[in-house]
């Protein structure tokens, strides 16, 4: 396919160029092997978005442990501009996790479905004090056999593991697994000093920054500023207008520059109406675009990653180039897949979104085929 008259986002230089893009079957190429030509008439092309932390959408949850569930989520994501994803687990029983992880091992994306690029293990190695919407009774201290069994069940799909570094044995666990997994500080009540020690030991990410962790205080700066002081640590943000104030979004983009990862943290109610749903075996009530447990605790989001991108640019007034990096290159880097996705470059998978001038989605191309 030959795509002409497109304003193409250049990830490396953080700018847009008007140029021709070629695809050959499923990848970007130097020239097209067929005679199909598409004139975009000045529309914008950006890499397909990568959501590395979400639980579900359109009535489906990763922990359903059903092939049809994953297919439903993957199809919904693709239509909404997310071409690669890493579903997240919750703090539930080991048997439930094994079933879900074994199901992910079997999943092969079909035409029109987003590509599953790993699993995000959110719990059970977290703090009771910052459990958020996770089940307290299923929380465990870091356990080597537990994570090894999950990874084995998934066929090696585990990519990110969330750790509360103040947990017994956490530091040893971090040192042992730092070269195998992307370790993320989350659901933690640790202070700045402990967070910094864990980052020196091997933590390289923050799980949904500010949510379920100690806040910034001028005398107790907490894990967010420990991450700021650690040049190799990336910070996730749920930019849905509910989890993080717009002023804090602007602060984080200023502090972390190119170390931010936008995530949706979406749950099964995403794409559906207000009502009662579930997350990690707990009842969740959605009202006015906010999901909460019965006690009022915010429980995931009901926004897509694309919704978060639009909010970040149009409401929080972040430059589109910076927001795009947080939705494409950075999650690809942390998932270890930037060699095949995350930018519009030759030999990478031909996943991209065509945007109108108002940034609404015009169409989505997945593995070299337009699906919408």
DOVEXDREN-204864 format. One record per residue (C-alpha): residue in one letter; y, z negated, x negated. Coordinates in steps of 0.02 Angstrom, whole numbers, padded with zeros to 5 digits, always signed. Layout:
// DOVEXDREN-204864
aYZX
...
This chain:
// DOVEXDREN-204864
x+00000+00000+00000
x+00175+00042-00060
x+00312-00075+00006
x+00489-00011-00018
x+00667-00074+00010
x+00617-00257+00001
x+00717-00405-00067
x+00578-00487-00168
x+00583-00668-00223
x+00555-00684-00410
x+00475-00855-00437
x+00499-00859-00626
x+00687-00820-00621
x+00721-00900-00451
x+00812-00748-00384
x+00792-00599-00268
x+00778-00417-00328
x+00772-00262-00222
x+00617-00171-00282
x+00455-00086-00232
x+00296-00187-00220
x+00122-00112-00233
x-00045-00181-00176
x-00220-00120-00216
x-00347-00189-00095
x-00323-00379-00103
x-00203-00396-00252
x-00030-00344-00310
x-00038-00195-00426
x+00065-00075-00533
x+00037+00064-00408
x-00050+00094-00243
x-00224+00169-00229
x-00187+00239-00055
x-00045+00332+00030
x+00008+00193+00150
x+00195+00162+00135
x+00296+00026+00221
x+00487+00030+00222
x+00552-00148+00248
x+00733-00093+00265
x+00805-00235+00163
x+00697-00376+00232
x+00646-00520+00120
x+00474-00542+00039
x+00419-00713-00023
x+00249-00773-00086
x+00131-00845+00042
x+00160-01032+00064
x+00034-01159-00003
x+00010-01321+00093
x-00085-01440-00020
x-00081-01590+00098
x-00118-01572+00284
x-00245-01646+00403
x-00254-01522+00544
x-00168-01418+00677
x-00190-01342+00851
x-00310-01478+00910
x-00420-01472+00754
x-00440-01599+00613
x-00521-01578+00442
x-00629-01732+00476
x-00707-01648+00629
x-00829-01580+00499
x-00849-01419+00598
x-00846-01242+00529
x-00754-01185+00685
x-00624-01320+00657
x-00585-01259+00482
x-00580-01080+00545
x-00458-01130+00683
x-00344-01221+00559
x-00352-01077+00434
x-00307-00949+00567
x-00161-01053+00632
x-00092-01081+00457
x-00101-00896+00411
x-00002-00846+00565
x+00129-00974+00513
x+00150-00911+00335
x+00032-01032+00246
x-00091-00921+00154
x-00177-01056+00049
x-00213-01236+00093
x-00295-01396+00035
x-00349-01504+00184
x-00334-01692+00168
x-00457-01827+00214
x-00417-02002+00278
x-00481-02177+00244
x-00641-02174+00346
x-00824-02210+00312
x-00914-02126+00168
x-01034-02041+00289
x-00889-01961+00383
x-00812-01900+00222
x-00977-01829+00158
x-00997-01729+00320
x-00820-01659+00309
x-00833-01618+00124
x-01004-01536+00147
x-00930-01431+00288
x-00787-01374+00174
x-00916-01317+00045
x-00987-01194+00173
x-00818-01125+00229
x-00775-00946+00181
x-00612-00880+00252
x-00625-00728+00363
x-00496-00592+00389
x-00338-00670+00458
x-00379-00844+00392
x-00291-00941+00256
x-00389-00976+00096
x-00457-01151+00070
x-00414-01197-00110
x-00477-01375-00129
x-00483-01544-00044
x-00351-01682-00049
x-00433-01855-00050
x-00309-01971+00038
x-00398-02137+00033
x-00498-02246+00025
x-00427-02304-00144
x-00263-02369-00071
x-00170-02531-00036
x-00191-02629+00125
x-00005-02672+00116
x+00042-02488+00127
x-00102-02419+00230
x+00011-02323+00349
x-00099-02232+00474
x-00257-02264+00372
x-00399-02380+00427
x-00382-02545+00333
x-00566-02590+00357
x-00620-02435+00259
x-00508-02465+00107
x-00603-02481-00058
x-00558-02512-00240
x-00576-02356-00349
x-00761-02314-00357
x-00831-02185-00478
x-00993-02153-00383
x-00897-02135-00220
x-00783-01996-00285
x-00925-01913-00382
x-01029-01906-00223
x-00885-01831-00124
x-00854-01699-00256
x-01038-01657-00263
x-01047-01642-00073
x-00899-01522-00075
x-00969-01413-00213
x-00830-01462-00332
x-00685-01435-00210
x-00599-01602-00241
x-00429-01565-00318
x-00316-01715-00282
x-00362-01900-00271
x-00239-02030-00208
x-00236-02197-00298
x-00142-02361-00275
x-00124-02409-00459
x-00114-02595-00422
x-00294-02592-00357
x-00430-02677-00459
x-00499-02553-00585
x-00369-02420-00545
x-00303-02398-00721
x-00476-02372-00794
x-00515-02248-00654
x-00354-02153-00690
x-00391-02139-00875
x-00569-02081-00842
x-00527-01947-00712
x-00356-01887-00768
x-00426-01726-00841
x-00541-01690-00694
x-00428-01715-00543
x-00245-01710-00497
x-00214-01898-00475
x-00076-01947-00355
x+00006-02117-00328
x+00009-02155-00143
x-00009-02287-00008
x+00042-02412-00139
x+00150-02568-00149
x+00163-02559-00339
x+00326-02589-00431
x+00417-02477-00556
x+00326-02550-00707
x+00152-02528-00636
x+00194-02353-00574
x+00257-02304-00746
x+00101-02374-00829
x-00007-02273-00710
x+00092-02115-00749
x+00072-02144-00933
x-00114-02165-00899
x-00133-02002-00802
x-00050-02003-00629
x+00046-01839-00608
x+00101-01839-00426
x+00175-01944-00286
x+00095-01936-00114
x+00226-01906+00024
x+00366-01989-00075
x+00449-02142+00005
x+00320-02149+00144
x+00189-02286+00118
x+00264-02343-00048
x+00393-02465-00114
x+00573-02404-00089
x+00711-02377-00217
x+00812-02534-00248
x+00945-02555-00381
x+00849-02699-00461
x+00674-02641-00412
x+00676-02451-00429
x+00495-02426-00374
x+00375-02279-00399
x+00496-02138-00352
x+00609-02175-00499
x+00458-02206-00611
x+00409-02027-00568
x+00586-01968-00605
x+00572-02048-00777
x+00404-01962-00807
x+00436-01779-00845
x+00262-01719-00795
x+00255-01802-00623
x+00284-01700-00465
x+00341-01775-00300
x+00282-01725-00126
x+00406-01724+00018
x+00379-01707+00206
x+00540-01618+00252
x+00515-01616+00440
x+00675-01710+00486
x+00576-01866+00533
x+00491-01933+00377
x+00639-01911+00259
x+00827-01915+00294
x+00918-01755+00246
x+01025-01851+00120
x+00866-01909+00033
x+00799-01730+00032
x+00958-01676-00058
x+00944-01822-00179
x+00764-01778-00221
x+00803-01595-00253
x+00942-01651-00369
x+00835-01780-00459
x+00674-01684-00477
x+00742-01506-00491
x+00581-01402-00511
x+00457-01545-00485
x+00456-01553-00295
x+00313-01502-00181
x+00345-01481+00004
x+00198-01531+00112
x+00175-01534+00300
x+00053-01682+00315
x+00020-01602+00484
x-00106-01675+00605
x-00202-01599+00750
x-00053-01604+00870
x+00040-01474+00767
x+00071-01322+00875
x+00034-01417+01036
x+00132-01515+01166
x+00173-01701+01167
x+00026-01811+01214
x-00114-01919+01145
x-00215-01860+00994
x-00309-01941+00850
x-00297-01954+00661
x-00429-02034+00552
x-00513-02109+00706
x-00354-02190+00771
x-00257-02145+00928
x-00093-02055+00894
x+00045-02029+01021
x+00163-01882+01003
x+00332-01888+01087
x+00487-01785+01048
x+00405-01706+00895
x+00358-01874+00816
x+00179-01938+00796
x+00150-02126+00797
x+00010-02253+00808
x+00015-02377+00952
x+00113-02500+00842
x+00248-02371+00805
x+00188-02322+00630
x+00225-02139+00593
x+00059-02047+00582
x+00069-01879+00497
x+00182-01739+00558
x+00178-01607+00694
x+00271-01478+00588
x+00204-01332+00489
x+00254-01309+00307
x+00360-01163+00364
x+00450-01277+00489
x+00486-01396+00344
x+00553-01252+00239
x+00672-01199+00377
x+00732-01378+00401
x+00761-01399+00214
x+00867-01242+00202
x+00959-01246+00368
x+00979-01433+00401
x+00970-01515+00229
x+01069-01372+00149
x+00951-01344+00002
x+00962-01175-00085
x+00829-01058-00021
x+00770-01022-00199
x+00737-01207-00233
x+00649-01232-00067
x+00537-01081-00099
x+00482-01147-00268
x+00429-01309-00182
x+00322-01211-00058
x+00242-01086-00177
x+00241-01106-00366
x+00235-01296-00375
x+00088-01327-00258
x-00004-01183-00343
x+00024-01266-00512
x-00042-01435-00452
x-00194-01356-00370
x-00230-01259-00529
x-00219-01090-00441
x-00054-01020-00506
x-00154-00889-00599
x-00201-00809-00433
x-00068-00858-00304
x+00107-00930-00291
x+00209-00780-00348
x+00223-00593-00319
x+00150-00533-00483
x+00026-00400-00533
x-00158-00451-00516
x-00118-00601-00405
x-00181-00606-00228
x-00072-00503-00111
x-00021-00648+00001
x+00160-00639+00058
x+00279-00668+00202
x+00408-00543+00265
x+00564-00634+00326
x+00705-00575+00435
x+00886-00607+00383
x+00887-00768+00486
x+00731-00825+00389
x+00616-00810+00539
x+00444-00739+00502
x+00435-00552+00531
x+00255-00531+00472
x+00123-00605+00358
x+00016-00510+00233
x-00146-00594+00186
x-00252-00527+00043
x-00166-00358+00058
x-00178-00340+00248
x-00041-00374+00375
x-00105-00497+00505
x+00056-00515+00607
